[in-house]
Amino acid sequence: MGQNSILIVEDEHTLRRLLEYRLSKQYDVRTASNGEEALARIEERAPDMIISDIMMPKMDGFALQNAVQSKKETSAIPFIFLTAKADEQSRTKGLRTGVDDYITKPFDIEQLLKRVDRLLERTKQFKSQLDARISQDFSQRLIPKNLPNVDDYRILFRNAPKEDGGGDLFDWIEVGDGTYLFTIGDVMGKGLQAKFYAFSFFGYVRSTIHAMLPTTTSPAKLMARVNQALIDDSTMEETFASLLLIKWEPASNTITYVNAGHCRPVIIGPDSSSVVEHSDLILGLDHETDFKDTVIELKENMSFVAYTDGLSEQVLSGGKMVGEQGILDHASRVAGKDDPIDELLTSILSSSGTPEFADDILVFWLQRTGLNWFAPFANAG
């Protein structure tokens, strides 16, 4: 992480150089001799904090503070005022205009450094808490609150978003009488920015699907259109995402799916288990990508399990990642449990030696149960 940046605004040359010398040992420091010069510096690059004299030629500290606070992009920059005035009137005015601290000259430079540290730390904590709240809100909006209920099937889902994780998304709609379309995606990146782009990307996916459903329910054709929309929009040109589109038709016990660079799902059966092989290029890279539909028949007691990379990239106690073979092994052992997703996550965490996952995780488990789905797995796990 880079140093915090501080702008010192002081018309007295000696004091300005002294402050620059002392603060530059810990921070990225720039200086200005008056308010007008300070505004030019801020226009070049907004600082993390401003330390300003009040009495200055051309534009005083109060006018500078007002100009900074009048712009949305700089209004939250913390302010410390320095002044030779010890009168209560100046102090009261500074506090009334929203100044964060007020130091009267002459002052102890070490005391100033402590107050700068404290104020920057408080600002950092506030930003972190705000980011966490926004991140949680984005995560909740990317996940539906219920799942389809279909005889002879059970559908399970689990997600656990991290504040600093990426942007996982999951959605489903009924696209016809008894036919369902599931969307599972992951926007590249970490933190709040990834979640913001995931939210925007989610809008692309939903609008594209709804616009095309009257003419096609082919996951491959829907994926091609989402890919083109992502490439054509300049605001999303740096956004790359993996995506699974899954059409589930319970009446025929089939899944038709297309995979754009996402983690490959696994099929768990009573006799054998395997990784679903086919996967195309991630979205947003090539408008000529040829997406293909893959059809899978779900026999009795078979499960289709999809997940995001927070699960497969979890580091085990030996230093290796879980990987898709690890997902396959763990999922096979827990398939007959009452809550296989919970058992899957517990099993992986017990192998990783850590109490929680390092990234967002998302697991979707679709199982054709048959008449007695527990029977084939009676001895599992």
C-alpha positions in Angstrom: 0.0 0.0 0.0 1.3 3.5 -0.9 1.9 6.3 1.6 -0.9 8.6 2.6 -0.6 12.0 0.8 -0.7 15.3 2.6 -1.0 18.8 1.2 0.5 21.5 3.3 -0.8 25.0 2.7 1.3 27.7 4.5 2.5 31.1 3.3 5.4 31.3 5.7 8.3 29.8 3.9 10.3 28.5 6.9 7.4 26.8 8.5 6.2 25.3 5.2 9.7 23.8 4.6 9.9 22.5 8.2 6.5 20.8 8.0 7.4 19.3 4.6 10.7 18.0 6.0 9.2 16.3 9.1 6.0 14.9 7.5 7.8 13.6 4.3 9.5 11.0 6.5 6.1 9.2 6.8 3.9 10.6 4.1 3.8 11.7 0.5 3.9 15.5 1.0 3.2 18.4 -1.4 3.1 22.1 -0.5 1.3 25.3 -1.6 1.9 28.9 -0.4 -1.8 30.0 -0.5 -5.3 28.8 -1.2 -5.3 29.4 -4.9 -2.1 27.4 -5.4 -3.5 24.7 -3.2 -6.6 24.3 -5.4 -4.3 23.8 -8.4 -2.4 21.1 -6.5 -5.7 19.4 -5.5 -6.9 19.5 -9.2 -3.7 17.7 -10.2 -4.2 15.0 -7.5 -6.5 15.0 -4.4 -4.6 14.4 -1.2 -5.7 12.2 1.7 -5.4 15.2 4.1 -4.9 19.0 4.0 -3.0 20.9 6.7 -3.6 24.6 6.1 -2.8 28.0 7.7 -5.9 30.3 8.0 -4.4 33.7 7.5 -2.9 33.7 3.9 -2.8 36.1 1.0 -5.0 35.6 -2.2 -7.2 33.0 -0.5 -7.4 32.3 3.2 -7.9 28.9 4.8 -11.6 29.2 5.3 -12.1 30.1 1.6 -9.9 27.1 0.7 -11.9 24.8 2.9 -15.2 26.0 1.5 -13.9 25.4 -2.1 -12.7 21.9 -1.3 -16.0 21.0 0.5 -18.1 22.4 -2.4 -16.9 19.6 -4.7 -18.3 16.1 -4.3 -15.1 14.4 -5.2 -13.0 16.3 -2.5 -15.6 17.1 0.1 -14.6 14.3 2.5 -10.8 15.2 2.6 -10.0 15.8 6.3 -8.7 19.3 7.3 -6.4 20.5 10.0 -6.1 24.3 10.5 -2.9 26.0 11.7 -3.2 29.6 12.9 -1.4 32.2 14.9 -4.8 33.3 16.2 -5.6 32.1 19.7 -8.9 33.8 19.9 -12.1 31.7 20.4 -13.8 33.3 17.4 -11.4 31.7 14.9 -11.6 28.4 16.7 -15.4 28.4 16.8 -15.6 29.3 13.1 -13.2 26.5 12.2 -15.3 24.0 14.1 -18.5 25.3 12.7 -17.3 24.9 9.1 -16.4 21.2 9.7 -12.7 21.4 10.3 -11.4 18.1 11.7 -8.7 19.6 13.9 -7.4 23.0 15.0 -3.9 23.7 16.1 -2.6 27.0 17.4 0.9 28.3 16.6 3.4 27.9 18.0 2.9 24.1 18.3 4.9 21.0 19.1 5.7 19.2 15.8 5.6 15.8 17.5 2.1 16.6 18.8 1.1 17.5 15.3 2.4 14.2 13.9 0.4 12.3 16.5 -2.8 14.2 15.6 -2.2 13.6 11.9 -1.7 9.8 12.5 -4.8 9.6 14.6 -7.0 11.5 12.1 -5.7 9.5 9.1 -6.4 6.2 11.0 -9.9 7.3 11.9 -10.5 8.2 8.3 -9.2 4.8 7.2 -11.5 3.0 9.7 -14.5 5.0 8.5 -13.8 4.2 4.9 -13.3 0.5 5.7 -16.6 0.3 7.5 -18.4 2.2 4.7 -16.8 -0.1 2.1 -17.9 -3.2 4.1 -21.5 -2.0 4.3 -21.6 -1.2 0.6 -19.9 -4.5 -0.2 -22.5 -6.4 1.9 -25.3 -4.6 0.2 -24.0 -5.5 -3.3 -23.5 -9.1 -2.3 -27.1 -9.4 -1.1 -28.5 -7.9 -4.2 -26.5 -10.4 -6.4 -28.2 -13.4 -4.7 -31.9 -14.5 -4.9 -33.9 -15.1 -1.7 -35.5 -18.4 -2.8 -35.1 -21.4 -5.1 -37.4 -23.4 -7.3 -39.3 -26.3 -5.7 -39.7 -29.3 -8.0 -40.8 -32.9 -7.2 -38.0 -35.6 -7.2 -35.3 -32.9 -7.1 -33.6 -31.0 -4.4 -31.9 -27.8 -5.0 -29.4 -26.4 -2.5 -27.4 -23.2 -2.6 -24.9 -21.5 -0.3 -22.9 -18.3 -0.6 -20.6 -16.6 1.9 -19.3 -13.2 0.6 -16.1 -11.7 2.0 -15.8 -7.9 2.5 -12.6 -8.0 0.4 -13.6 -10.8 -1.9 -14.6 -10.6 -5.5 -18.0 -10.4 -7.2 -19.9 -13.7 -7.3 -23.4 -13.7 -8.6 -26.3 -16.2 -8.8 -29.8 -15.9 -10.3 -32.6 -18.0 -11.7 -35.8 -17.5 -13.6 -38.5 -19.8 -14.9 -38.3 -19.4 -18.7 -41.2 -21.6 -19.6 -43.7 -24.1 -18.1 -41.4 -26.2 -15.9 -38.1 -25.0 -17.5 -35.6 -23.0 -15.5 -32.5 -20.9 -16.3 -29.7 -20.5 -13.7 -27.0 -17.9 -13.9 -23.7 -18.3 -12.0 -20.9 -15.9 -12.5 -17.7 -14.4 -11.1 -16.3 -11.0 -12.1 -12.5 -10.8 -12.0 -10.9 -8.8 -9.3 -11.1 -8.2 -5.6 -12.9 -5.9 -3.2 -15.6 -3.3 -3.6 -14.7 -2.5 -7.2 -15.3 -6.1 -8.3 -18.6 -6.2 -6.5 -19.6 -3.0 -8.2 -18.8 -4.4 -11.6 -20.5 -7.6 -10.7 -23.7 -5.7 -10.0 -23.4 -3.9 -13.3 -22.6 -7.1 -15.1 -25.6 -8.7 -13.4 -27.8 -6.1 -15.1 -26.3 -7.0 -18.5 -27.0 -10.6 -18.0 -30.6 -10.2 -16.8 -31.6 -7.7 -19.5 -30.0 -9.8 -22.3 -31.8 -12.9 -21.1 -35.1 -11.3 -20.8 -34.8 -9.6 -24.2 -33.9 -12.8 -26.0 -36.2 -15.3 -24.3 -39.0 -14.8 -26.8 -36.8 -16.1 -29.6 -34.4 -18.6 -27.9 -33.7 -20.4 -24.6 -30.3 -21.7 -25.9 -27.7 -20.9 -23.2 -25.0 -20.7 -25.9 -26.9 -18.0 -27.9 -27.7 -16.1 -24.7 -24.0 -16.2 -23.7 -22.9 -15.0 -27.1 -25.2 -12.0 -26.8 -24.0 -11.2 -23.3 -20.4 -11.4 -24.5 -21.1 -9.0 -27.4 -22.8 -6.5 -25.1 -19.9 -6.6 -22.7 -17.4 -5.9 -25.5 -19.4 -3.2 -27.2 -19.9 -1.1 -24.0 -16.8 1.1 -23.4 -17.8 1.6 -19.7 -17.3 -2.2 -19.2 -14.3 -2.7 -21.4 -12.0 -3.6 -18.5 -14.5 -6.0 -17.0 -13.8 -9.7 -17.5 -16.2 -12.3 -16.1 -16.7 -16.0 -16.1 -20.3 -17.2 -16.4 -22.3 -20.4 -16.4 -25.7 -20.5 -18.0 -27.7 -23.6 -17.1 -31.1 -24.5 -18.6 -32.7 -27.2 -16.5 -35.7 -29.2 -17.8 -37.0 -31.5 -15.0 -39.6 -33.1 -17.3 -36.8 -34.6 -19.4 -34.3 -34.7 -16.6 -31.8 -32.8 -18.6 -29.4 -29.9 -18.1 -28.2 -27.8 -21.1 -25.4 -25.5 -20.2 -22.7 -23.3 -21.6 -19.5 -22.4 -19.7 -17.6 -19.1 -20.4 -14.4 -19.7 -18.5 -16.0 -20.5 -15.2 -14.9 -23.3 -12.8 -16.0 -26.6 -14.4 -18.9 -28.1 -12.6 -18.8 -31.7 -11.3 -21.3 -34.6 -11.7 -21.7 -36.8 -8.7 -23.3 -40.2 -9.3 -23.9 -43.3 -7.3 -21.4 -45.3 -9.4 -19.0 -42.7 -10.6 -18.2 -39.0 -10.5 -16.6 -36.7 -13.1 -15.7 -33.1 -14.0 -17.9 -31.6 -16.8 -15.3 -31.1 -19.4 -16.4 -28.4 -21.8 -15.5 -24.7 -21.2 -15.2 -21.7 -23.6 -13.3 -18.4 -23.3 -14.2 -16.0 -20.5 -16.5 -13.1 -21.4 -15.2 -9.8 -22.7 -12.2 -10.9 -24.6 -13.2 -12.0 -28.1 -16.4 -11.2 -29.9 -15.9 -14.2 -32.2 -15.9 -16.7 -29.4 -18.1 -19.7 -30.5 -20.1 -20.8 -27.5 -21.5 -24.3 -27.5 -24.4 -25.9 -25.6 -23.7 -29.1 -23.7 -26.5 -31.5 -22.7 -26.3 -33.7 -19.6 -29.0 -36.3 -18.6 -29.4 -36.5 -14.9 -30.1 -40.1 -13.9 -31.6 -41.0 -10.5 -29.4 -39.9 -7.5 -27.1 -37.9 -9.7 -26.0 -34.3 -8.7 -24.8 -31.4 -10.7 -22.6 -29.2 -8.5 -21.3 -25.7 -9.6 -19.2 -23.4 -7.6 -17.0 -20.3 -7.8 -13.2 -20.1 -7.5 -13.2 -19.1 -3.9 -13.8 -22.8 -3.2 -11.3 -24.4 -5.6 -8.6 -21.8 -4.8 -8.8 -22.3 -1.0 -5.2 -23.2 0.2 -4.9 -26.5 2.0 -2.7 -27.1 5.1 0.0 -28.6 2.8 0.2 -25.4 0.8 -1.7 -26.6 -2.3 -5.0 -25.3 -3.5 -8.1 -27.6 -3.3 -8.5 -27.6 -7.1 -11.2 -29.2 -9.1 -10.1 -32.7 -8.3 -10.3 -31.8 -4.6 -13.9 -30.5 -5.2 -14.7 -33.7 -6.9 -13.3 -35.9 -4.1 -14.9 -33.9 -1.3 -18.3 -33.7 -3.1 -18.4 -37.4 -3.8 -17.9 -38.2 -0.1 -20.7 -35.9 1.1 -23.3 -36.5 -1.6 -25.7 -38.6 0.6 -25.7 -36.2 3.6 -28.7 -34.2 4.7 -26.9 -31.0 3.8 -24.1 -31.9 1.4 -23.0 -28.2 0.8 -22.5 -27.7 4.6 -20.6 -31.0 4.8 -18.6 -30.0 1.7 -17.5 -26.7 3.1 -16.7 -28.2 6.5 -14.7 -30.9 4.9 -12.6 -28.4 2.9 -12.0 -26.1 5.8 -10.9 -29.0 8.0 -8.3 -29.9 5.3 -7.2 -26.3 4.9 -6.4 -25.8 8.6 -8.1 -22.3 8.6 -11.4 -21.4 10.3 -12.8 -19.6 7.2 -12.5 -19.2 3.4 -10.1 -16.6 2.0 -12.5 -15.4 -0.7 -16.1 -15.3 -1.6 -17.6 -18.7 -2.0 -20.7 -19.9 -3.8 -22.0 -23.4 -4.3 -25.1 -24.6 -6.3 -26.2 -28.2 -5.9 -28.9 -29.7 -8.1 -29.8 -33.3 -7.4 -32.3 -35.7 -8.9 -33.4 -37.7 -5.9 -35.4 -40.6 -7.3 -37.6 -42.6 -4.9 -34.9 -43.2 -2.3 -32.0 -40.9 -2.9 -30.2 -41.8 0.3 -29.8 -45.5 -0.5 -26.9 -45.4 -3.0 -24.9 -43.3 -0.6 -25.7 -45.1 2.6 -22.1 -46.0 3.2 -20.6 -42.7 1.9 -18.5 -40.5 4.0 
